[in-house]
Amino acid sequence: MEKLLRRVAEEAEVFYQKAPRIVGRETLTHKGWLEPRRRLRSAPGEAPRVRLFTREITSEYGFAALRDNPEWIREFRQVVAVDGHQVMAAKSNPRQTLAEGMTSEDDRRRMTLLREFEKYGQIGAATDFGQSILLFRSRQLAMHGFRFLRREFSGADEAVVIEWRQKEGSGDAARVYSARRLERVRMEGTLTVNAESGVPLRITLSLQNTEYDSLVTHAAAIDYASSRYGVPLPSLVRYRKLAQHLTAGDKKHPPSAGPPVLLIDNLARYADWQMFAADANIKFIPIEPEPAKP
């Protein structure tokens, strides 16, 4: 297992070096709850009825870090269309716009990209899953506990599934905003790697925190695929947010959590990855056809 983890760390380091010069196309199907959290109460044993709205957001998608924290790579997007309706001028080049914002010396351009994406109705949704591989860089491995779970097949290839859990005081604990305050919450999940090459195939993670009077669970699964640029890139991300109303206990009855309620269900697919040259004049390397599979 240690050998496989070292290979994952190597792939994570390649991602850290190369991903900030790669842009792809994200198609996000977002389902979100319309009601405020305080209305999660329901009759004992019954989940409250909720109304979900669906939205499809198409964006140019990439990775970059803010200048004051170069180690913290984040997701950045330039929204192209919402529910099939274009939101940028027909003659504009959203991929170029995103790349210029990602590489700008001015952090305000990157912050503008983050704020603009928030306007499209994903209140309460977690982001920054595409770069989850960075949790397993060499310097981060000591912050996790690992345990072999099983062997399985991923297509025709054999894979190894490893359980991981962040240790107390981990510097990579997730940043979660709850009731207008920032919390750091430890994560846990599984890491699936190719048994022969050690290349990561899937990362799952979950964490829990309390929001007002509810126990909230965030769960995500990130599928990775090898790319022509020699770096594993996300191909699919599934994120769900569930909440359970917490009932106060008394001398006769301990505190309990009600039935889980689905608040957010996101499915994002990624394609059309393109690398750009790292110089003053951004120029994208043309996308070549994928080699035919034998």
N, C-alpha and C positions, 0 to 999 in steps of 0.2 A: 504493500500500500504506500509506503514512503516513496518508492520510486515513481509511482503514478502521481503522487502529490507534487513531487519536484517537477514533473513534466507539466502539470497544470500550472504551476508557478511560472515556468518558462513561457507558456502560452499567454498567461496574464501579463507578463512583462512586455511581450510583443504587442499585445493589445494596447497597453499604456503608451508605447512609443508610436504606433502607427494609426490607431483609431482616430485621433484628432485631425487626421488628414483624409478621412473617408466620409463620404456622404451617401445616404441611401434614401429610398422612398418608404415612408411608413403609412400604412392604412390601418387606422384605429377605429374599431367598432366599440363605442362606449354606451353602456346602459347604466343609468343612474337613477337613484330614488328622488322623487320630487318633494317629499315631505321633510320637515325639520326633524332632527334627531330626538327631540324631547317627546315626540309622538310615538315612540317605539313601544309604549306600554300596551299590554293586551291582557285578556283574560288568562288565568293560570293554565299552562299547558297548550296555549294557542299562540301561534305567531301572528303578529298584526298584519293586516293587508297593506300592501305597498303598491305604489304606482311607479313604474319604471319608464323613463323615456329613452329612446335610442337615437344616437347621433353617430355619423361616420365622418371622421376627420382625416383628410389626406395631407401629409406634410413631407417636406424635405427634412431629413433627420440626420443628426450627427452628434459628435462628442467634442467637448472643450472644457477648459478649466478657467475660472476667474483668476485674474492676475494676483490677487492677494492670497490665493490658496491653490497653487499649481498642482498639488497632489490630488485634489478632489475633482476628478473628471465628472462632468454632468451631461445630461441629454439636452440638446437644443433642437428647436424645430422652427421651420418657416412654413406656416399653414398655407396650403395651396387651395383647398376646396373643403367645404362643409356641406354634407348631405348632397353632394354632386354639384353644388353651386360654387363657381370660382370666386375666390376672395382677393386675388391679385390681378392686376391688369394683364390682359392677354399677351402683351409684348414684353412683360417682365420676365426675368430669369430667376425663379425662386431658389434654385440650387446655388447659383452664383451669389445671391443675396445672403443665403445662410453661410456659405463658406467665408465670405468677407466679414460677416458678423462674428463668426467663430474665431477668426484669426486677427481681429482688430486689436490694437493696443488699448482701446478704450473699453473698459468693462461695462460702460453704460449701454453699449450696443447689444452685448450679451444679455444684460438684464432686461432690455426691451423685448428681446425674443422670448424670454421666460414669461414676462407679463402678458404679452400678446397671446400666447398659447392658453394662459389661464382664462382668457375672456370667453373661451368656447365651451363653457359649461361643464367643467369637471371638478366642481367643488368637492373637496374631501378625498379626491383620488390621489393615490401615491404614484410617484414617477421615479425615474432614475433606476430602472431595472436592467436596461440593456447592457450596462457596464458591470453587472454583478460579478463577472469573472475577476474583476480587480480585488474582490474580497480574498483572493487566493494568491496574491503576489507573495514572493518569498518573505518579505518583511511582515506580512499579515498571518502566515501559517501558524506561528506560535500563539496567536490570539484565539485560535479555535481548538476545540477538541474534536477528534475524528474517530469514527468506528466503522469497520467494514460491515456492510449489510448483506449484500448478495451479489451474485453474478446473473446476468440476463442478456438477452439478445436485443440489439438495436438494428433492425433490418437483418442483414446477414452477418453483422459483426458482433462479437462478444463484447459486453460492457460490464463494468464494475460500478456498483452503487455504494457510495460512502456517505454515512451520516455525519453531519458537522453541526457544531454548536459553539456560539461565541462564548468566550470565558468572561467572568466578572471583570469589569473595568476595561473591556475591549475598546480601543480607540475608534473602531469602525462600527460601533453600535448605530442603529438607524436613527435618524433625526425625525421625530414625529411631533407635529403640532397638535396639541390637544387642549381644548378650552382656553385658547389664546396663549398657551405656554409651550415652550420647546422641551421635549423629552428625548432622552437617548434610551433606546430600548434594544436589548440584545435579540439577535436573530438566531434561527436554527433552520435546518433543512437537509437536503440531500444533494450530492454531487455525483453525476453520472459521467463516466469517462470511458473512452475506447480502451479496452483491456490491453491492446497491443501498443498503440501509439501514445496513450495518455491524454489525447486531445479531449477537452470537455465537450460533452454532448448536451447535457441539460443540468441546470441548477434550479433547485426549488428552495424557497425560503418562506418563513412565516414569522410573525411577531404579534404580540397582543399588548394592548394598552387600554386604559379607561377613558372614555369621553362622556362627560357629564355623568349620567347614571347608567351607562352601558359599557359592557365589555366588548371591545372591538378587536377583530382578528383581520390582519392583512396577510394574504397568501398569494404568492406569485410563482410561476414556472417559466423559465427562460430557456428556449431551445437555441443551440448554437450550431452553425454550419461552417465548414472550412470555406475560405474565399480565395480568389485568384491572387490576392495581395499577401498571402502567407499569414493571415491572422483569422482566428475564429470570430465570426460576427453573428449577432442575433438574427434568427430567422422568424421566430414567433415568441411573443410574450403574452401570457395569460395572467391577469390580476383580478382578484376578488376581495371585496371588503364586506365583512359580515358583522352584525352587532347583536348582542344579547342583553336585554334589559336586566339590570341587577336589582334584586329584591332585598331590602334590608332585613336582616335577621333579628331574632329576639331570643329570650331565654329558652323557648320551646322549639324554635325553628331556626336553623342556621341560614346564613345568606345563600341565595341561589340565583342562578342565571336562567333566564327564560329561553324559549326556542330561538335559534339563530335566524336572523333576517338578512337577506341579501340586499346590500345598499348599492354596490357598484360591481359591475362585471365588464371588464375590459379585455378585448382580444386585439392584439396588434400584430400585423404581418409586415415583413421587411423584404425589399428586393431592390434591384438596380443599383448596387453599390458601385461607387466610383471614387478613385483616389485623385487628389489634386496635388500639384507640385508645390513644395514649400518655398515659395519665393514671393516677391512683392506683387507680381502679376499672377493671380490665381489662374491656373490652366488645368482643366480636368483631363485625365488620361482616358482616352476613348474606351467604352465598354466593349470588350471582345466577346464573341460567342463562347458559351461554356463548352469545354471539350466533351465530345460524345462519350457516354458511358459504355464500357465494354459489355 
